[in-house]
Amino acid sequence: MIAVFGKASDRIDLGYFETRYCEKCQQKRPFHWFLHYLYIHIFFLFGAVVKKQYYLTCKNCETIVSDLPMADVVNSARIPFLRRCGLILWIIIILAILVPGLIKEYQAILG
C-alpha cells in the first residue's frame, strides 16, 4: 500500500550559543540551539509545518536545558521549502489544472 498522507519530524542545529556548565556531563560544554519541527505531508513531497520548538541543548550529551521560545523568524528559512510551504504549492498546482477546465465548462453551459 502506498502512503499518500503522513506526518514526520526533523531537527535542525541552529548553531553555537554559549559554553556553560552541564549538569549531566559535570563539566563545561558547548550549547547549541536546536529547532525541532513536526510537519504533515502528501506523497512525502508537499508538506506544511504544524509545530516548532526551540531547545538549548548540550552538544555532547544532548541534555535539554531550556525550551524558551525564540522568534520564528530566527531560522525558519532553514526548514526545506517543500516541507514549509509545500501544501500551498500543491493547492496552487491543483487549482492551475482545474480552473481552466471549469471555466471552459461554465462557458459551454452558458452558451
WOQUI-V708896 format. One record per residue. RES is the residue in three letters. PSI is psi in radians with two decimals (NA if undefined). Layout:
BEGIN
res & psi
RES & PSI
RES & PSI
END
This chain:
BEGIN
res & psi
MET & 2.40
ILE & 2.28
ALA & 1.98
VAL & -0.80
PHE & 2.72
GLY & -3.14
LYS & 2.66
ALA & 2.99
SER & 2.83
ASP & 2.86
ARG & 2.35
ILE & 2.28
ASP & 2.04
LEU & -0.02
GLY & 3.04
TYR & 2.41
PHE & -1.00
GLU & 2.93
THR & 2.26
ARG & 2.98
TYR & 2.25
CYS & 2.21
GLU & -0.66
LYS & -0.76
CYS & -0.39
GLN & 0.53
GLN & 3.01
LYS & 2.31
ARG & 2.74
PRO & 2.46
PHE & 2.44
HIS & 2.64
TRP & 2.36
PHE & 2.49
LEU & 2.10
HIS & 2.19
TYR & 2.63
LEU & 2.34
TYR & 2.67
ILE & 2.72
HIS & 2.81
ILE & 2.21
PHE & 0.47
PHE & 0.23
LEU & -0.90
PHE & 2.05
GLY & 3.04
ALA & 2.33
VAL & 2.25
VAL & -0.27
LYS & 2.38
LYS & 2.43
GLN & 2.39
TYR & 2.36
TYR & 2.42
LEU & 2.07
THR & 2.48
CYS & 2.24
LYS & -0.47
ASN & -0.97
CYS & -0.10
GLU & 0.52
THR & 2.27
ILE & 2.14
VAL & -0.68
SER & 2.49
ASP & 0.70
LEU & 2.47
PRO & 2.44
MET & 2.81
ALA & 2.37
ASP & -0.30
VAL & -0.42
VAL & -1.06
ASN & 0.57
SER & -0.33
ALA & -0.28
ARG & -0.29
ILE & 2.26
PRO & 2.48
PHE & -0.80
LEU & -0.37
ARG & -0.52
ARG & -0.80
CYS & 0.29
GLY & -0.63
LEU & -0.64
ILE & -0.76
LEU & -0.73
TRP & -0.76
ILE & -0.72
ILE & -0.72
ILE & -0.80
ILE & -0.77
LEU & -0.66
ALA & -0.50
ILE & -0.73
LEU & -0.70
VAL & -0.83
PRO & -0.68
GLY & -0.70
LEU & -0.66
ILE & -0.73
LYS & -0.77
GLU & -0.74
TYR & -0.73
GLN & -0.62
ALA & -0.65
ILE & -0.72
LEU & -0.46
GLY & NA
END
